[in-house]
Amino acid sequence: MEITPSLIYWIGIMDNIKDTLLGPSVILALISIFALIVVLVNWNARGLLTIHKVATFTACGLSITCFIVAGFLPSSKTLAAMYIVPKIANNTQVQQLPDKLLILSNEWLEELRPKKN
């Protein structure tokens, strides 16, 4: 899989999607709590329609669902790391590079080390 402009776009807006889910879910949760209190206090009242009960429990369910989905959505940084790190770690050229760099750095350090007389 290659990095396309579309992939870069989706990685970039992942935080916005998460914020978009969290904002309304907080408002919906507050409304749901208030409506749930009203429904529970007036559970056997004659004027309280079944549709009010259904709407309240639906709002509670939607709010909880939004919180759960927003909680499991990765941030842009996590999503980028999930895509990039395995490509780098599994690249054979990158795996061979540290050995060569280690040898080069040891030789360079040996040259810099002061000589004892």
N, C-alpha and C positions, 0 to 999 in steps of 0.2 A: 504494500500500500504506500503510495507516495503522498507527499504533503501538497495539497491543492489549496487554492484560494478559499474554497468552500470549507475545508477542514480548519483552516486558520480562522475563518469567520466564526464557526461554531465553537471553537475553543475560546475565542475572544468574548463571545456573548454569554458564555455559560454562567458567569457571575450575575449578569443581568437577568437571566431566566430564573436563577435562584432567588434573587431579590424580588422579582415579580411575583413569585409564588408566596414568599414570606409576608410581603406587605398585606395583600388582601386576606391571607389566612389569619393574621393577627386581628384584623378588623372583624372578620367573620367569626372568629373565636369569641371575641367580646360580645358581639351581637347574640351569638348562640348561647353564651352563658346567661345573658339577661333573659332571652326568650325561654330558655330551659327553666329558669327560676319561675317565670310567669306561668309556664305550662304546669310545672310540678305543684305550685301553690294552688292553682285553679284546675287541677286534674279532673275533678268531678263536676265542675261548673257547667251549667246548661248552655251558656253562650260560647263556650270554647269548642270550636269545631275540630274535627279530626284532622282537617287539612293543616291547622296550626300546629298540631302535634307532629304531623309528618314533616312539615317544613322545618320545624325546630330540629328534629333529629337528623334530617338531611343536611342542614347547615352544620350541625356538629360533626357529622361524618365527613363532609367536604373539608372542613377546617382541619380535622385530624389527618385526612389524606394529603392535603397540601403541605402540612408540617412534615409528614413522613417523606414525601417525595422531595421536598426541599432539603431535608436532612441527608438524603442519599445522593443528591446531585453533587458531583465533584466540582471543585473550584476550577478556574481557568488554569492555575498553576499546576494543580494535581492532574488535570486532564492532559496538559502538555507533557508533564513528566511521564504519565502513563504511556504516551505515544512515543516520546523521544528516547527515554532511558533504555528500553529494551532494544531499540534499533542500534544504539551506541554499544551497549553491553554485548550484543550478539555479533557485532561486526568483527571479523577476523583481523582486519588491519589494525583496529583499535586495540585488540587483545595482544598483538605482537608489539605494539608501540611501547608499552611500559618497560619491557626487557631491554630494548635498545636505549631508551632514555635512562634507565638505571645504570647501565654500563657507561654511557656518556657522562652522566652526572658524577659517578665515582671517579672516572678519569680526570674530570675537571676539578673535583675536590682534591684529588691527590696532587695536582699541579699547584693548587692554591695553598696547600698545607705548607707551613714554614718548615724549612729543613733544619734539623738539629745537627750541630757541629760536634 
